[in-house]
């Protein structure tokens, strides 16, 4: 009576499509890419990451070392700016101070220093400088390093018998003693702060430490000279003629 084309029904086509699928058919995973490399797919990404890390690690290490080196260098430079390194070269330098300069320094020290005057007994100048003193404390002398080279100590129960002996070995043999003495007499005989006297063997100058040193500076190394202490302010210089 009616011709019905069942194959044209969309619903029937869906049913037939489902029915044509075998239920026992196994499911398979979808694989993209080269099938030959599928066995390494499980470890491939990790291997690539390890390779990249191994290649970048030395480079990163070099960068870190450079950065640390920069900071260390800057730190050392700053350290050297803030902290000065002591200079030890002066401890190994040989002193070129002559014995004459040491002798003059010692003589001036004992003639002009009110504290050292109290320790002084006598000063004698010939080929050597000899200074004899009595002192309770060696530290009271405040000696320089070069002066200590000529310092001798004899210990006593109450004080120290000490002395300086400085080799000089100088002789002014070509001077005219009479002219030097005449100049000194003309300069000091009328001064109230200088007392002059003479005997058959020597001429004596008595005054303060500064004037005695000025006189000594003109007579030194000509003949043996001795200086004795009269008080804490006055000394007597003896010059033989």
SEBA-260640 format. One line per 5 residues: number of its first residue (from 1); their letters; for each residue x, y, z of N, C-alpha, C. Coordinates in Angstrom, 1 decimal. Layout:
<pts>
NUM = a = X,Y,Z,X,Y,Z,X,Y,Z ~ ...
</pts>
This chain:
<pts>
1 = xxxxx = 0.9,-1.2,0.0,0.0,0.0,0.0,0.9,1.2,0.0 ~ 1.8,1.4,0.9,2.7,2.5,1.0,4.1,2.0,0.9 ~ 5.0,2.5,0.1,6.4,2.2,0.0,7.2,3.1,1.0 ~ 7.8,2.5,1.9,8.5,3.3,3.0,10.0,3.0,2.9 ~ 10.8,4.0,2.6,12.2,3.8,2.5,12.8,4.0,3.9
6 = xxxxx = 13.0,2.9,4.6,13.5,2.9,6.0,14.9,3.4,6.0 ~ 15.7,3.2,5.0,17.1,3.6,5.0,17.3,5.1,5.0 ~ 16.2,5.8,4.6,16.3,7.2,4.6,16.0,7.9,6.0 ~ 15.6,7.1,6.9,15.3,7.6,8.3,16.6,7.8,9.0 ~ 16.8,9.0,9.5,18.0,9.3,10.2,18.2,8.5,11.5
11 = xxxxx = 17.1,8.3,12.2,17.2,7.5,13.5,17.6,6.1,13.2 ~ 17.1,5.5,12.2,17.4,4.1,11.8,18.9,4.1,11.5 ~ 19.4,5.0,10.8,20.8,5.0,10.4,21.7,5.0,11.6 ~ 21.3,5.8,12.6,22.1,5.8,13.9,22.1,4.5,14.5 ~ 21.0,3.8,14.6,20.9,2.5,15.2,21.7,1.5,14.5
16 = xxxxx = 21.7,1.5,13.2,22.5,0.6,12.4,24.0,0.8,12.6 ~ 24.3,2.1,12.7,25.7,2.4,12.9,26.2,1.9,14.2 ~ 25.5,2.0,15.3,25.9,1.5,16.6,26.0,0.0,16.5 ~ 25.0,-0.7,15.8,24.9,-2.1,15.8,26.1,-2.7,15.0 ~ 26.7,-2.0,14.1,27.8,-2.5,13.3,29.1,-2.5,14.0
21 = xxxxx = 29.2,-1.9,15.2,30.4,-1.9,16.0,30.5,-3.1,16.8 ~ 31.7,-3.8,16.8,31.9,-5.0,17.6,32.2,-4.6,19.0 ~ 31.5,-5.2,19.9,31.7,-4.9,21.3,33.0,-5.4,21.9 ~ 33.5,-6.5,21.2,34.7,-7.1,21.7,36.0,-6.4,21.2 ~ 35.8,-5.4,20.3,37.0,-4.7,19.8,37.7,-4.0,20.9
26 = xxxxx = 39.0,-4.2,20.9,39.8,-3.5,22.0,40.0,-2.0,21.6 ~ 40.1,-1.2,22.7,40.3,0.2,22.5,41.8,0.4,22.4 ~ 42.2,1.4,21.6,43.6,1.8,21.4,43.8,3.2,21.7 ~ 45.0,3.5,22.2,45.3,4.9,22.5,45.7,5.6,21.2 ~ 45.3,6.9,21.1,45.7,7.6,20.0,47.2,8.1,20.1
31 = xxxxx = 47.9,7.9,19.0,49.4,8.2,19.1,49.6,9.2,18.0 ~ 50.2,10.3,18.3,50.6,11.4,17.4,52.1,11.3,17.2 ~ 52.6,11.6,16.0,54.0,11.6,15.7,54.5,10.3,15.1 ~ 55.9,10.2,15.2,56.5,9.0,14.7,56.3,7.8,15.6 ~ 55.8,6.7,14.9,55.5,5.5,15.7,56.8,4.8,16.2
36 = xxxxx = 57.9,5.0,15.4,59.1,4.3,15.8,59.7,4.8,17.1 ~ 59.4,6.1,17.4,59.9,6.6,18.6,59.0,6.5,19.8 ~ 57.9,5.8,19.6,56.9,5.7,20.7,57.4,5.0,21.9 ~ 58.4,4.1,21.8,59.0,3.4,22.9,59.7,4.4,23.9 ~ 60.2,5.5,23.3,60.9,6.4,24.2,60.1,7.6,24.7
41 = xxxxx = 58.8,7.5,24.4,57.9,8.6,24.8,57.9,8.8,26.3 ~ 58.0,7.7,27.1,57.9,7.8,28.5,59.1,8.6,29.1 ~ 60.3,8.4,28.5,61.5,9.0,29.1,61.9,10.2,28.3 ~ 61.4,10.4,27.1,61.8,11.5,26.2,61.8,12.9,26.9 ~ 60.7,13.4,27.4,60.7,14.7,28.0,61.7,14.9,29.1
46 = xxxxx = 61.9,13.9,30.0,62.8,14.0,31.1,64.2,14.0,30.6 ~ 64.5,13.2,29.6,65.9,13.2,29.1,66.2,14.6,28.5 ~ 65.3,15.2,27.8,65.5,16.5,27.2,65.8,17.5,28.3 ~ 65.0,17.5,29.3,65.1,18.4,30.4,66.5,18.3,31.1 ~ 66.9,17.0,31.3,68.2,16.8,31.9,69.3,17.3,31.1
51 = xxxxx = 69.2,17.1,29.8,70.3,17.6,28.8,70.4,19.1,28.9 ~ 69.2,19.7,28.9,69.2,21.2,28.9,69.8,21.7,30.2 ~ 69.5,21.0,31.4,70.0,21.4,32.7,71.5,21.2,32.7 ~ 72.0,20.1,32.1,73.4,19.8,32.1,74.2,20.9,31.3 ~ 73.6,21.3,30.2,74.2,22.3,29.4,74.2,23.7,30.0
56 = xxxxx = 73.2,24.0,30.8,73.1,25.4,31.3,73.8,25.5,32.7 ~ 74.0,24.3,33.4,74.7,24.4,34.7,76.1,25.0,34.6 ~ 77.0,24.6,33.7,78.3,25.2,33.7,78.2,26.7,33.4 ~ 77.4,27.1,32.5,77.2,28.5,32.2,76.7,29.3,33.4 ~ 75.7,28.7,34.2,75.2,29.4,35.4,76.3,29.5,36.4
61 = xxxxx = 77.2,28.4,36.5,78.2,28.4,37.5,79.2,29.5,37.2 ~ 79.5,29.7,35.9,80.5,30.8,35.5,79.9,32.1,35.9 ~ 78.6,32.3,35.7,78.0,33.6,36.0,78.1,33.9,37.5 ~ 77.8,32.8,38.3,77.8,33.0,39.8,79.2,33.3,40.2 ~ 80.2,32.7,39.7,81.6,32.9,40.1,82.0,34.3,39.7
66 = xxxxx = 81.6,34.8,38.6,81.9,36.2,38.2,81.3,37.2,39.1 ~ 80.0,37.0,39.5,79.3,37.9,40.4,80.0,37.9,41.8 ~ 80.3,36.7,42.3,80.9,36.6,43.6,82.3,37.3,43.6 ~ 83.1,37.1,42.5,84.4,37.7,42.3,84.3,39.2,42.4 ~ 83.3,39.7,41.7,83.1,41.2,41.7,82.8,41.7,43.1
71 = xxxxx = 81.9,41.0,43.9,81.6,41.5,45.2,82.8,41.4,46.1 ~ 83.6,40.3,46.0,84.8,40.1,46.8,85.8,41.2,46.5 ~ 86.0,41.4,45.2,87.0,42.5,44.8,86.6,43.8,45.4 ~ 85.3,44.2,45.3,84.8,45.4,45.8,85.0,45.5,47.3 ~ 84.7,44.4,48.0,84.9,44.3,49.4,86.3,44.5,49.9
76 = xxxxx = 87.2,43.9,49.2,88.6,44.0,49.5,89.1,45.4,49.3 ~ 88.7,46.0,48.2,89.0,47.4,47.9,88.5,48.3,48.9 ~ 87.3,48.2,49.3,86.7,49.0,50.4,87.4,48.8,51.7 ~ 87.8,47.5,52.0,88.5,47.2,53.2,89.9,47.9,53.3 ~ 90.6,47.9,52.1,91.9,48.6,52.1,91.8,50.1,52.2
81 = xxxxx = 90.6,50.7,51.8,90.4,52.1,51.9,90.2,52.5,53.4 ~ 89.4,51.6,54.1,89.0,52.0,55.4,90.1,51.7,56.5 ~ 90.9,50.6,56.2,91.9,50.2,57.2,93.2,50.3,56.6 ~ 94.0,51.2,57.2,95.4,51.4,56.7,96.3,50.3,57.2 ~ 97.1,49.8,56.3,98.1,48.8,56.7,99.3,49.5,57.3
86 = xxxxx = 99.7,49.1,58.5,100.9,49.7,59.1,102.1,49.5,58.2 ~ 102.9,50.6,58.2,104.1,50.5,57.4,105.3,50.1,58.4 ~ 105.9,48.9,58.1,107.0,48.4,58.9,108.3,48.7,58.4 ~ 108.4,49.4,57.3,109.7,49.7,56.7,110.7,50.4,57.6 ~ 110.1,51.3,58.4,111.0,52.2,59.3,111.8,51.3,60.3
91 = xxxxx = 111.2,50.1,60.7,111.9,49.3,61.6,113.1,48.6,61.0 ~ 113.3,48.6,59.7,114.4,47.9,59.1,115.3,48.9,58.4 ~ 115.1,50.2,58.6,116.0,51.2,58.1,117.2,51.5,59.0 ~ 118.3,51.5,58.5,119.5,51.7,59.3,119.7,53.2,59.5 ~ 119.8,53.6,60.8,119.9,55.0,61.1,121.2,55.6,60.6
96 = xxxxx = 121.1,56.8,60.0,122.3,57.5,59.6,122.7,58.6,60.5 ~ 122.2,58.7,61.7,122.5,59.7,62.6,123.9,59.5,63.1 ~ 124.8,60.5,63.1,126.2,60.4,63.5,126.3,60.4,65.0 ~ 127.4,60.0,65.5,127.7,60.0,66.9,127.7,61.4,67.5 ~ 128.2,62.3,66.6,128.3,63.7,67.1,126.9,64.3,67.3
101 = xxxxx = 125.9,64.0,66.4,124.5,64.4,66.6,123.9,63.8,67.9 ~ 124.2,62.5,68.1,123.7,61.9,69.4,124.3,62.6,70.6 ~ 125.6,62.9,70.5,126.3,63.5,71.6,125.7,64.9,71.9 ~ 125.5,65.7,70.9,124.9,67.0,71.1,123.5,66.9,71.7 ~ 122.7,65.9,71.2,121.4,65.7,71.7,121.4,65.4,73.2
106 = xxxxx = 122.3,64.5,73.6,122.4,64.2,75.0,122.8,65.3,75.9 ~ 123.8,66.1,75.4,124.3,67.3,76.1,123.2,68.3,76.3 ~ 122.5,68.6,75.2,121.4,69.6,75.3,120.3,69.1,76.2 ~ 120.0,67.8,76.2,119.0,67.3,77.0,119.3,67.4,78.5 ~ 120.5,67.2,78.9,120.9,67.3,80.3,121.2,68.8,80.7
111 = xxxxx = 121.5,69.6,79.8,121.7,71.0,80.2,120.4,71.9,80.2 ~ 119.4,71.5,79.4,118.2,72.3,79.3,117.0,71.8,79.9 ~ 117.0,70.5,80.2,115.8,69.9,80.8,115.9,69.9,82.3 ~ 114.9,70.6,82.9,114.9,70.8,84.4,114.8,69.4,85.1 ~ 114.2,68.4,84.5,114.1,67.1,85.2,115.4,66.4,85.1
116 = xxxxx = 116.0,66.4,83.9,117.2,65.6,83.7,118.4,66.3,84.5 ~ 118.4,67.6,84.7,119.4,68.3,85.4,119.7,67.6,86.8 ~ 118.6,67.3,87.4,118.7,66.7,88.7,119.4,65.3,88.8 ~ 119.5,64.6,87.6,120.2,63.3,87.6,121.7,63.5,87.2 ~ 122.0,64.6,86.7,123.4,64.8,86.1,124.4,65.0,87.2
121 = xxxxx = 125.6,64.3,87.0,126.7,64.5,87.9,127.8,65.2,87.1 ~ 128.2,64.8,85.9,129.2,65.4,85.2,129.2,65.1,83.7 ~ 129.8,65.9,82.9,129.9,65.7,81.5,131.4,65.9,81.1 ~ 131.9,65.0,80.4,133.3,65.1,79.9,133.4,64.8,78.4 ~ 134.1,65.7,77.7,134.2,65.6,76.3,135.7,65.6,75.9
126 = xxxxx = 136.1,64.5,75.3,137.4,64.5,74.7,137.3,63.7,73.4 ~ 137.9,62.6,73.2,137.7,61.8,72.0,136.3,61.0,72.2 ~ 135.8,60.9,73.4,134.5,60.3,73.7,133.7,61.3,74.5 ~ 132.4,61.1,74.4,131.5,61.9,75.3,131.2,61.0,76.5 ~ 131.4,61.4,77.7,131.1,60.6,78.9,130.1,61.5,79.7
131 = xxxxx = 128.9,60.9,80.0,128.0,61.6,80.9,127.6,60.7,82.0 ~ 127.9,61.1,83.2,127.6,60.3,84.4,126.4,60.9,85.1 ~ 125.5,60.0,85.5,124.2,60.4,86.1,123.8,59.4,87.2 ~ 122.9,59.8,88.1,122.2,59.0,89.1,120.8,59.1,88.9 ~ 120.1,58.0,88.7,118.6,58.1,88.3,117.9,57.0,89.1
136 = xxxxx = 116.7,57.4,89.5,115.8,56.4,90.2,115.1,55.5,89.2 ~ 114.6,56.0,88.1,113.9,55.3,87.1,114.5,55.6,85.7 ~ 114.9,54.5,85.0,115.5,54.7,83.7,114.5,55.4,82.8 ~ 113.2,55.1,82.9,112.1,55.6,82.1,112.0,57.1,82.2 ~ 112.5,57.7,83.3,112.4,59.1,83.5,113.3,59.9,82.5
141 = xxxxx = 114.3,59.2,81.9,115.2,59.9,81.0,114.6,60.1,79.6 ~ 113.5,59.4,79.3,112.9,59.5,78.0,113.9,59.5,76.8 ~ 114.7,58.5,76.8,115.8,58.4,75.8,115.3,58.0,74.4 ~ 116.0,58.5,73.4,115.7,58.1,72.1,116.4,56.8,71.8 ~ 115.9,56.1,70.7,116.5,54.8,70.4,118.0,54.8,70.2
146 = xxxxx = 118.5,55.8,69.4,119.9,55.9,69.1,120.7,56.2,70.4 ~ 120.1,56.9,71.3,120.8,57.3,72.6,121.0,56.0,73.4 ~ 120.0,55.1,73.4,120.1,53.9,74.2,121.3,53.0,73.8 ~ 121.8,53.2,72.5,122.9,52.4,72.1,124.2,52.6,72.9 ~ 124.2,53.8,73.5,125.5,54.2,74.3,125.2,54.3,75.8
151 = xxxxx = 124.1,53.7,76.3,123.7,53.8,77.7,124.2,52.6,78.4 ~ 124.8,52.9,79.6,125.4,51.8,80.5,124.7,52.0,81.8 ~ 124.4,50.9,82.5,123.8,50.9,83.8,124.5,50.1,84.8 ~ 124.8,50.7,86.0,125.3,49.9,87.1,124.2,50.1,88.3 ~ 123.6,49.0,88.6,122.5,49.1,89.6,123.0,49.2,91.0
156 = xxxxx = 122.4,50.1,91.8,122.7,50.3,93.2,121.5,49.9,94.0 ~ 121.6,49.9,95.3,120.4,49.6,96.1,119.4,50.7,96.1 ~ 119.8,51.9,96.0,118.8,53.0,96.1,118.6,53.7,94.8 ~ 119.5,53.6,93.9,119.4,54.3,92.6,120.3,53.6,91.6 ~ 120.2,54.1,90.3,121.1,53.6,89.3,122.3,54.5,89.0
161 = xxxxx = 123.5,54.0,89.1,124.6,54.7,88.6,124.7,54.4,87.1 ~ 124.4,55.4,86.3,124.3,55.2,84.8,125.3,56.1,84.1 ~ 125.6,55.8,82.9,126.4,56.7,82.1,126.2,56.5,80.6 ~ 126.6,57.5,79.9,126.6,57.4,78.4,128.1,57.5,77.9 ~ 128.4,56.7,77.0,129.8,56.8,76.4,129.6,56.7,74.9
166 = xxxxx = 129.8,57.9,74.3,129.7,58.0,72.8,131.0,58.2,72.2 ~ 131.5,57.3,71.4,132.8,57.5,70.7,132.7,58.7,69.7 ~ 133.7,59.6,69.7,133.7,60.8,68.8,134.9,60.8,68.0 ~ 136.1,60.7,68.6,137.4,60.6,67.9,137.6,61.7,66.9 ~ 137.3,63.0,67.4,137.5,64.2,66.5,138.5,65.1,67.2
171 = xxxxx = 139.3,65.7,66.4,140.3,66.6,67.0,140.5,67.8,66.0 ~ 140.2,69.0,66.6,140.5,70.2,65.8,141.9,70.7,66.1 ~ 142.8,70.2,65.3,144.2,70.6,65.5,144.7,71.8,64.8 ~ 143.8,72.3,63.9,144.2,73.4,63.0,143.6,74.8,63.5 ~ 143.1,74.8,64.7,142.4,76.1,65.1,143.4,76.9,66.0
176 = xxxxx = 143.1,78.2,66.1,143.9,79.1,66.9,143.2,79.3,68.2 ~ 143.7,78.6,69.3,143.0,78.6,70.6,142.9,80.0,71.2 ~ 144.0,80.8,71.0,144.0,82.1,71.6,142.9,83.0,71.0 ~ 142.7,82.9,69.7,141.7,83.8,69.1,140.3,83.4,69.6 ~ 140.0,82.1,69.7,138.7,81.6,70.1,138.5,82.1,71.6
181 = xxxxx = 139.5,81.9,72.4,139.3,82.4,73.8,139.1,83.9,73.9 ~ 139.8,84.6,73.2,139.7,86.1,73.2,138.3,86.5,72.8 ~ 137.8,85.9,71.7,136.4,86.2,71.3,135.4,85.9,72.4 ~ 135.6,84.7,73.1,134.7,84.4,74.2,134.7,85.3,75.3 ~ 135.9,85.8,75.7,136.1,86.7,76.8,135.4,88.1,76.4
186 = xxxxx = 135.6,88.5,75.2,135.0,89.8,74.8,133.5,89.7,74.8 ~ 132.9,88.5,74.5,131.5,88.3,74.5,130.9,88.2,75.9 ~ 131.6,87.6,76.8,130.9,87.2,78.1,131.5,87.9,79.3 ~ 132.6,88.6,79.2,133.2,89.1,80.5,132.4,90.2,81.2 ~ 131.6,90.9,80.4,130.8,91.9,81.0,129.3,91.6,81.2
191 = xxxxx = 129.0,90.3,81.0,127.6,89.9,81.2,127.4,89.4,82.7 ~ 126.2,89.8,83.2,125.9,89.5,84.6,125.5,88.0,84.8 ~ 125.1,87.4,83.7,124.6,86.0,83.8,125.8,85.0,83.5 ~ 127.0,85.5,83.4,128.2,84.6,83.2,129.3,85.0,84.1 ~ 129.8,84.0,84.8,130.9,84.3,85.8,132.2,83.6,85.2
196 = xxxxx = 133.3,84.4,85.1,134.5,83.9,84.5,135.6,84.0,85.5 ~ 136.4,83.0,85.5,137.6,83.0,86.3,138.7,82.1,85.6 ~ 139.9,82.3,86.0,141.0,81.5,85.4,142.1,81.2,86.5 ~ 142.8,80.2,86.3,144.0,79.9,87.1,145.1,79.5,86.1 ~ 146.1,78.9,86.6,147.3,78.7,85.8,147.1,77.5,84.8
201 = xxxxx = 146.0,76.8,84.9,145.8,75.6,84.1,144.6,75.6,83.2 ~ 143.6,76.4,83.6,142.3,76.4,82.8,141.6,77.7,83.0 ~ 140.6,77.9,82.2,139.6,79.0,82.3,138.2,78.4,82.5 ~ 137.5,79.0,83.4,136.2,78.5,83.9,135.0,79.4,83.5 ~ 134.0,78.9,82.9,132.8,79.6,82.6,131.6,79.0,83.4
206 = xxxxx = 131.0,79.9,84.2,129.8,79.4,85.0,128.6,80.2,84.5 ~ 127.5,79.5,84.2,126.3,80.1,83.7,125.2,79.1,83.6 ~ 124.1,79.5,83.0,123.0,78.5,82.8,123.3,77.5,81.6 ~ 122.4,76.6,81.5,122.7,75.5,80.5,122.8,76.0,79.1 ~ 122.0,76.9,78.7,122.0,77.4,77.3,123.3,78.1,77.0
211 = xxxxx = 123.8,79.0,77.9,125.0,79.7,77.6,126.2,78.7,77.6 ~ 126.2,77.8,78.6,127.3,76.8,78.7,127.3,76.0,77.4 ~ 126.2,75.6,76.8,126.2,74.9,75.6,126.8,75.7,74.4 ~ 126.4,77.0,74.4,126.9,77.9,73.3,128.4,78.0,73.4 ~ 129.0,78.1,74.6,130.4,78.1,74.8,131.1,76.8,74.4
216 = xxxxx = 130.4,75.7,74.8,130.9,74.4,74.5,131.0,74.2,73.0 ~ 130.0,74.7,72.3,129.9,74.5,70.8,131.1,75.1,70.1 ~ 131.7,76.1,70.7,132.9,76.8,70.1,134.2,76.1,70.5 ~ 134.2,75.5,71.7,135.4,74.9,72.2,135.6,73.4,72.0 ~ 134.5,72.8,71.6,134.5,71.3,71.6,135.5,70.8,70.6
221 = xxxxx = 136.1,69.6,70.9,137.1,68.9,70.1,138.4,69.6,70.0 ~ 138.6,70.7,70.7,139.9,71.3,70.6,140.8,70.7,71.7 ~ 140.3,70.7,73.0,141.0,70.1,74.1,139.9,69.4,75.0 ~ 140.3,68.5,75.9,139.3,67.9,76.8,138.6,68.9,77.6 ~ 137.2,68.8,77.6,136.4,69.8,78.3,135.6,69.0,79.4
226 = xxxxx = 135.4,69.6,80.5,134.5,69.0,81.6,133.5,70.0,82.0 ~ 132.3,69.5,82.3,131.2,70.3,82.8,130.6,69.7,84.0 ~ 130.6,70.5,85.1,130.0,70.0,86.4,128.8,70.9,86.7 ~ 128.0,70.2,87.5,126.7,70.9,87.9,126.9,71.6,89.2 ~ 126.6,72.9,89.2,126.6,73.7,90.5,125.3,73.7,91.2
231 = xxxxx = 124.2,73.8,90.5,122.9,73.7,91.0,122.0,73.2,89.9 ~ 120.7,73.3,90.1,119.7,72.9,89.1,119.6,73.9,88.0 ~ 120.3,75.0,88.1,120.2,76.0,87.0,121.6,76.4,86.5 ~ 122.6,76.1,87.2,124.0,76.6,86.7,125.0,75.5,86.6 ~ 125.9,75.7,85.7,126.9,74.7,85.4,128.2,75.4,85.2
236 = xxxxx = 129.3,74.7,85.4,130.7,75.3,85.2,131.4,74.5,84.2 ~ 131.8,75.1,83.1,132.6,74.5,82.0,134.1,74.8,82.3 ~ 134.9,73.8,82.3,136.4,74.0,82.4,137.1,73.7,81.1 ~ 137.9,74.6,80.7,138.6,74.4,79.4,140.1,74.7,79.7 ~ 140.9,73.7,79.6,142.4,73.8,79.8,143.1,74.6,78.7
241 = x = 144.2,75.3,79.1,144.9,76.0,78.1,146.4,76.0,78.5
</pts>
